[in-house]
Amino acid sequence: MSLRKAAFPALVAILAGCQSLPNDAPLAPVDLVISGGTVYDGTGSPATADDLVISDGRVAYLGPDARTKFLPAREIDATGLVVAPGFIDPHTHAASDLSSDQAVRRANLPFAFQGVTTVVVGNDGGGSLDVAAQAELARAQGIGTNVAYLAGFGPIREEVLGKEDRAPDADEMSVMKARLRGAMCEGAWGFSAGLYYVPQAYSQTDEVVALASVASALDGYYDTHMRDESTYNVTVTGALAETLEIGRLADIPVHIAHIKALGPAVWGHSTKMIEAIEDARAAGQRVTADQYPWEASGTRISAALVPRSALEGGLDALRERLREPETRAAIRAAMIDGIARRGGASKLLITGRLGEADIETGQTLEEYAEAANIEPVDAAIAILLQGDARIASFNMSTDDIAAFSVRDWVVTGSDGSSGHPRKYGSFPKAYRDLVLSEPGMDLARFIERSSGQTAKLIGLQDRGFLAPGMAADVVVFDPASFAPLATYQSPRDLSVGVRHLFVNGEAVISEGAYTGSLPGLSLLKRTACAPTDGDS
């Protein structure tokens, strides 16, 4: 251990305790001093002009006159810049990037250039149960940002029930609970469900409650893509009622993914949703949500338009049904309703090909159908017979987006996935929409909802805030130029304005450029897991 590292706890204790170093004490060697910036600590408190000192991957000091106390190996003059805790994204689809054999993908630059230092993966119920294996791979290969894991309902259900539309029996339920418990004991922070997606959509509420109770007993949280965000089955307000019921019955904190009211039929329902959530919170229930600042959601044609009954058994089974005239007619009629529910074929932008689908991106489903001289629904069916396609679905009301954004239980998230600009630009877009636009959110509040508040809802103990002893995950950005460049037509352009980004005290971005460093860590929940007899 280096002399500097050995002295670090004592140094933090002295300074964090507001004690003074003796006048004749030698300057303490540290890695970095950031001075001259406008500092926000992630709590929502007003900015200060303090100096920030980093050493051995931790914040060593936050206060005035650092140069009279420390001898830094490096200094950064942050005059005119904002210094803040690195942002934490509670909902991403970055797992495949972080496990890639390509170092540039593992660097997670789409998020780093937004100021994000920690991402959560496994959302929408898709999280791998092999948490320890994921963490070991990340450690062995190196990753650019930190990562926290959720255990997914989808792999649990599919492992036991396949893609069947039925409830588990008692023995199957025991296996499912044991699999979730195992993932939580390996370090998952919570249980993720995507009840909108097959096969999770085939579950009943009591099945979800039983599993969420396992996560609750291990101090996890329930992260959910609700069963409906529109009028597909129980409606968005019905799905919210189910979500709150799951939280109450399982006695578990509830976090609602990408909160929205999707489609013209439910525009304005934000009022009822907000009232229901705030009533639940007033009654003592722990409920939060994340939101991305885009009018278009992102999904697949199969998920957006095809009835869940037609997806039993997967896409191959769907294709067999589409080749039978009678079942094809019923599926086609339901898909016409699905297109209307999302505002029409002109509102569905094709952003990516999946499988063998022979289709150009950057055109709407309406444009694709017109070029083929067929109806939009038949164009969608033609795509599904070959493969599938990612779409951006322009079906949210700006009034609803604004109504959710100002609630004190909503944090910033991206739902970052391929083909949609939200993967590359959600945090700077939220900054420009919420802080720089009228009436203007206080910057301290924006930083809190993008860092410290998110750390607390996940359960991260040493991230999200700038304070002595905290992990040195720090973003330094230019408030004038911090902005997204990604668009729906060019969704992979990196954001601008982040001048410096430190992950565990190591520079990932320096003077606006990637350093080549991979200092990220797998952040595993330390759960006390006593042996069981196989059930929990």
NUVOSE-385434 format. One record per residue (C-alpha): x, y, z. Coordinates in steps of 0.25 Angstrom, whole numbers, padded with zeros to 4 digits, always signed. Layout:
XYZ ...
//
This chain:
+0000+0000+0000 +0005+0014-0003 +0008+0024+0007 -0003+0033+0001 -0013+0022+0002 -0009+0018+0016 -0011+0032+0020 -0024+0034+0013 -0034+0030+0024 -0027+0039+0034 -0027+0051+0025 -0042+0049+0022 -0045+0048+0037 -0038+0061+0040 -0044+0069+0028 -0058+0063+0029 -0058+0066+0043 -0056+0081+0041 -0042+0080+0048 -0031+0089+0044 -0017+0084+0040 -0006+0090+0048 +0000+0103+0042 +0013+0096+0040 +0008+0083+0035 +0014+0079+0022 +0004+0079+0010 -0003+0066+0008 +0000+0059-0005 -0012+0056-0013 -0016+0052-0028 -0024+0064-0032 -0030+0078-0028 -0041+0083-0036 -0043+0098-0033 -0050+0110-0038 -0063+0103-0042 -0078+0104-0038 -0079+0092-0029 -0092+0084-0027 -0091+0073-0017 -0103+0065-0021 -0112+0067-0009 -0120+0078-0016 -0113+0089-0008 -0109+0102-0014 -0095+0103-0021 -0082+0106-0015 -0069+0111-0019 -0062+0100-0012 -0049+0093-0017 -0051+0078-0019 -0039+0069-0015 -0038+0054-0021 -0028+0044-0016 -0028+0029-0018 -0041+0028-0024 -0049+0036-0013 -0053+0050-0010 -0042+0055+0000 -0047+0069+0003 -0058+0078-0002 -0056+0092+0004 -0048+0105+0002 -0033+0108+0000 -0029+0094-0004 -0015+0099-0008 -0012+0103+0006 -0014+0088+0010 -0011+0079-0001 +0000+0076-0011 -0007+0071-0024 -0001+0063-0035 -0010+0070-0044 -0019+0082-0044 -0031+0086-0052 -0036+0100-0053 -0051+0099-0054 -0054+0114-0056 -0068+0115-0063 -0071+0100-0062 -0080+0092-0053 -0074+0082-0044 -0084+0071-0040 -0085+0056-0036 -0085+0047-0048 -0099+0044-0053 -0105+0031-0050 -0115+0025-0060 -0125+0015-0054 -0130+0009-0067 -0121+0005-0078 -0119-0006-0088 -0103-0005-0088 -0101-0020-0083 -0096-0024-0097 -0087-0013-0098 -0081-0015-0085 -0078-0030-0088 -0073-0027-0102 -0059-0032-0107 -0057-0018-0113 -0051-0009-0103 -0057+0004-0109 -0071-0002-0107 -0068-0006-0092 -0063+0009-0090 -0078+0012-0090 -0075+0025-0097 -0090+0028-0101 -0093+0030-0086 -0079+0035-0082 -0081+0047-0091 -0094+0050-0084 -0087+0051-0071 -0092+0037-0067 -0082+0030-0058 -0091+0018-0053 -0102+0011-0061 -0112+0000-0057 -0114-0012-0066 -0125-0023-0066 -0137-0014-0067 -0150-0017-0073 -0149-0031-0067 -0137-0035-0076 -0126-0036-0066 -0117-0048-0066 -0118-0056-0053 -0103-0059-0054 -0099-0046-0047 -0085-0052-0042 -0081-0056-0055 -0085-0042-0061 -0077-0035-0051 -0065-0044-0052 -0065-0042-0067 -0065-0027-0065 -0054-0028-0055 -0045-0036-0065 -0048-0028-0077 -0049-0014-0072 -0061-0005-0074 -0062+0010-0075 -0074+0013-0065 -0078+0006-0053 -0090-0003-0054 -0101-0008-0045 -0109-0021-0048 -0124-0024-0047 -0129-0039-0047 -0139-0040-0058 -0153-0047-0057 -0152-0051-0072 -0140-0061-0071 -0146-0066-0058 -0160-0069-0064 -0154-0074-0078 -0145-0083-0071 -0156-0090-0063 -0168-0088-0072 -0162-0085-0086 -0172-0076-0094 -0184-0082-0089 -0197-0074-0085 -0200-0081-0072 -0197-0079-0057 -0186-0087-0050 -0190-0099-0041 -0184-0099-0026 -0172-0106-0030 -0169-0097-0042 -0171-0085-0033 -0161-0090-0023 -0151-0092-0034 -0153-0077-0039 -0152-0072-0025 -0139-0079-0022 -0133-0074-0036 -0137-0060-0032 -0131-0061-0018 -0118-0067-0024 -0117-0054-0033 -0119-0045-0021 -0109-0052-0013 -0099-0051-0024 -0101-0035-0023 -0113-0031-0031 -0119-0018-0025 -0134-0022-0029 -0144-0030-0036 -0147-0024-0050 -0160-0028-0058 -0165-0024-0071 -0180-0028-0070 -0183-0022-0084 -0173-0033-0091 -0175-0047-0094 -0174-0057-0086 -0175-0047-0074 -0188-0042-0079 -0194-0056-0076 -0192-0055-0061 -0203-0051-0052 -0201-0041-0041 -0199-0051-0030 -0188-0058-0037 -0180-0044-0038 -0183-0042-0023 -0178-0055-0019 -0164-0052-0026 -0164-0037-0022 -0165-0042-0007 -0152-0050-0009 -0145-0037-0013 -0152-0030-0002 -0146-0039+0008 -0132-0037+0003 -0134-0022+0004 -0136-0020-0012 -0145-0011-0020 -0155-0014-0030 -0152-0008-0044 -0164-0009-0054 -0168-0006-0068 -0182-0006-0065 -0192-0016-0071 -0198-0005-0080 -0194+0009-0083 -0206+0012-0092 -0219+0004-0095 -0213-0010-0098 -0220-0018-0087 -0222-0012-0073 -0219+0003-0078 -0208+0011-0072 -0216+0015-0060 -0220+0000-0057 -0205-0004-0059 -0201+0007-0049 -0211+0002-0039 -0205-0012-0041 -0191-0007-0039 -0195+0000-0026 -0202-0013-0021 -0190-0021-0024 -0181-0011-0016 -0191-0011-0004 -0193-0026-0003 -0178-0030-0005 -0174-0018+0004 -0164-0014-0006 -0159+0000-0011 -0165+0002-0025 -0158+0009-0037 -0166+0011-0049 -0158+0011-0062 -0159+0022-0072 -0172+0028-0067 -0181+0032-0078 -0195+0032-0084 -0194+0026-0098 -0203+0029-0109 -0214+0039-0111 -0225+0031-0104 -0218+0033-0091 -0212+0047-0093 -0215+0055-0080 -0215+0043-0071 -0202+0048-0065 -0212+0056-0055 -0218+0043-0050 -0205+0036-0049 -0198+0047-0042 -0210+0047-0032 -0209+0032-0030 -0194+0032-0027 -0195+0044-0018 -0206+0038-0010 -0198+0025-0009 -0186+0032-0004 -0194+0040+0006 -0198+0027+0012 -0184+0023+0014 -0181+0015+0001 -0168+0016-0005 -0170+0020-0020 -0161+0026-0030 -0160+0027-0045 -0150+0031-0056 -0153+0039-0069 -0146+0041-0082 -0148+0055-0089 -0153+0050-0102 -0166+0050-0109 -0163+0037-0116 -0162+0023-0109 -0154+0012-0114 -0158-0002-0116 -0160-0013-0127 -0171-0015-0137 -0174-0028-0130 -0175-0022-0116 -0183-0010-0121 -0193-0016-0131 -0195-0031-0129 -0205-0036-0118 -0199-0044-0107 -0207-0056-0110 -0200-0057-0124 -0186-0056-0118 -0188-0069-0109 -0176-0078-0113 -0168-0066-0119 -0166-0060-0132 -0165-0073-0140 -0179-0077-0134 -0184-0064-0138 -0179-0066-0153 -0186-0079-0153 -0199-0073-0149 -0197-0062-0159 -0196-0073-0170 -0210-0078-0166 -0221-0069-0173 -0231-0070-0161 -0221-0066-0150 -0214-0056-0159 -0227-0049-0161 -0229-0048-0146 -0215-0043-0143 -0216-0033-0155 -0228-0027-0149 -0222-0026-0135 -0209-0020-0142 -0218-0009-0149 -0223-0005-0135 -0209-0005-0130 -0204+0005-0141 -0216+0014-0138 -0213+0013-0123 -0199+0019-0126 -0205+0030-0134 -0203+0024-0148 -0193+0019-0157 -0187+0032-0159 -0183+0033-0145 -0175+0020-0145 -0160+0022-0150 -0152+0010-0153 -0139+0011-0146 -0132-0002-0147 -0133-0016-0154 -0134-0029-0146 -0132-0043-0152 -0133-0044-0167 -0143-0032-0169 -0139-0025-0182 -0143-0011-0179 -0136+0003-0179 -0136+0011-0166 -0139+0025-0165 -0153+0024-0171 -0167+0023-0165 -0175+0011-0166 -0185+0019-0175 -0173+0023-0184 -0169+0008-0185 -0183+0004-0188 -0185+0014-0199 -0172+0010-0206 -0177-0004-0206 -0191+0000-0210 -0197-0008-0198 -0205-0004-0186 -0196-0001-0173 -0201-0013-0166 -0197-0022-0177 -0183-0015-0178 -0182-0018-0163 -0186-0033-0165 -0176-0034-0177 -0165-0029-0167 -0169-0039-0156 -0169-0051-0166 -0154-0048-0169 -0149-0043-0155 -0153-0030-0147 -0150-0016-0147 -0147-0005-0136 -0156+0007-0136 -0157+0020-0130 -0172+0023-0127 -0176+0038-0126 -0187+0036-0117 -0186+0045-0105 -0192+0058-0101 -0182+0069-0097 -0192+0073-0086 -0191+0059-0079 -0176+0059-0081 -0175+0073-0074 -0185+0069-0063 -0176+0057-0059 -0163+0064-0060 -0165+0073-0048 -0170+0063-0038 -0160+0062-0027 -0160+0046-0028 -0156+0046-0043 -0141+0044-0047 -0134+0045-0060 -0132+0032-0068 -0130+0029-0082 -0135+0015-0085 -0123+0016-0094 -0124+0005-0106 -0119+0004-0120 -0125+0013-0131 -0131+0023-0122 -0124+0036-0118 -0127+0034-0104 -0115+0025-0102 -0106+0037-0106 -0113+0049-0102 -0123+0048-0090 -0116+0055-0079 -0112+0067-0087 -0125+0068-0094 -0132+0067-0080 -0123+0078-0075 -0126+0087-0087 -0141+0084-0087 -0143+0086-0072 -0132+0096-0067 -0130+0105-0079 -0144+0105-0084 -0155+0113-0077 -0159+0113-0066 -0146+0107-0063 -0143+0096-0052 -0132+0100-0042 -0119+0094-0046 -0117+0088-0032 -0130+0080-0034 -0126+0075-0047 -0113+0070-0042 -0120+0064-0030 -0130+0056-0039 -0118+0052-0048 -0109+0047-0037 -0111+0047-0022 -0126+0044-0022 -0124+0032-0032 -0113+0026-0023 -0122+0026-0011 -0133+0019-0019 -0124+0008-0024 -0117+0007-0010 -0103+0011-0014 -0096+0016-0001 -0084+0023-0007 -0088+0029-0020 -0096+0041-0025 -0091+0051-0015 -0078+0060-0014 -0074+0058+0001 -0061+0053+0007 -0060+0038+0007 -0069+0037-0005 -0065+0030-0018 -0059+0040-0027 -0069+0039-0039 -0069+0054-0044 -0074+0061-0056 -0068+0075-0060 -0077+0081-0071 -0079+0094-0078 -0093+0099-0075 -0093+0107-0088 -0089+0096-0097 -0095+0083-0090 -0104+0078-0101 -0108+0065-0109 -0104+0064-0123 -0112+0051-0126 -0125+0052-0134 -0135+0041-0138 -0128+0042-0152 -0114+0041-0146 -0116+0034-0133 -0101+0031-0130 -0095+0044-0129 -0088+0047-0116 -0092+0058-0107 -0083+0070-0105 -0080+0079-0093 -0074+0069-0083 -0060+0075-0081 -0055+0064-0071 -0061+0051-0065 -0055+0043-0054 -0059+0029-0050 -0053+0024-0037 -0044+0036-0038 -0038+0032-0052 -0040+0041-0064 -0049+0035-0075 -0051+0049-0082 -0040+0059-0081 -0042+0073-0088 -0054+0067-0096 -0047+0055-0101 -0047+0040-0097 -0034+0036-0090 -0035+0021-0093 -0037+0018-0078 -0046+0007-0073 -0047+0009-0058 -0062+0005-0056 -0066-0005-0045 -0077-0015-0044 -0085-0009-0032 -0090-0022-0025 -0100-0021-0014 -0095-0027-0001 -0106-0036+0003 -0106-0045+0016 -0111-0058+0010 -0113-0069+0020 -0115-0083+0015 -0129-0088+0012 -0136-0101+0010 -0138-0097-0005 -0149-0088-0004 -0150-0073+0001 
//
